[in-house]
Amino acid sequence: MARAGLTAERVTEAAADLADAVGFENITVSALARHFGVKDASLYAHLRNLQDLRERVAMLAAGELADRIAAAVAGRSGKEAMVAFANAYRDYALAHPGRYTATQAVRVDPAVLARSTAYVRTIELTHAMLRAYKLAEPDLTDAGRLMRSAFHGYISLEANGGFSHSREVRRSWERALDGLHIMLENWPADPSRHAAEEE
């Protein structure tokens, strides 16, 4: 592949594909250079270092994930939106394991985050979906963190073969979402908020 054809976008996309194929932790500048058939130095015209490359993959993946979620929840609310959100999240994570790992493993520089809406969009989509359950801050943040933890934990165990019982994994996922819906509908009141209101 000709060196003149390299761009930051092509390098990032290739790194994301490589992450899905061999694992995000195995991405290196040298491996990427071999993919393009160039010297390592050729890639440094398009990225600063390995951390920059990993941040770029994380931002790309975060944007793709947000797009998937936005398309899935469009026109839906309540349980229907939550299930669509969860399934889009799970489907992306299982189909693109390297990309998904990047969204979880990379601590992106705040200056980089400020130039992109990728992660912010996911938060906004999460909050918009949770508001249908009549949640407001700080419950939006608390419920959002619980959802992310539940999704990530389940998907990580599934991807690593952590569920050995004969029960079909997809069915357990569906039942878990039923339970999550009930929990969100019955989210407990924040005692500290009521105490503050009484003062």
C-alpha angles and dihedrals in degrees: 000000000000118000090223089065094063119110132167089253094052092046091051094047091049091049090051091050089048090051091055091049102044106013130274092258089060096058111118133164089241093054090049092048090053089052091056094039094238138114119271089247091063091066094054089073085070104035138028101224144319092291090054090051092050092048090051091052090048092051092047091050093045090054092048091049092049090051091052093049094046092052092047097050098040109127093005133107141177117008093350091057093044092052092046090049092049095047093048089050093049095043092052093046093050095043094046107030096164094048091046092050088054091058090054104035105043121084098210118213110255090233089057091047090052090060095052136056095201099105094033090056091056091051091048091050090049093051093045090054093046094050087069085067088058093250123152133177132330087021091055090061094042094049091043091054091049092050092049091048092049094047095044094046094049094045093046092052092045094049092049094048092251095146108077099162116108091240108115108258095219091054091052088050091053092049090048089055089050088055093046090053091053091048093051091049089053100038109165119248116254107248092203091057092054091047090053092049091053094052 
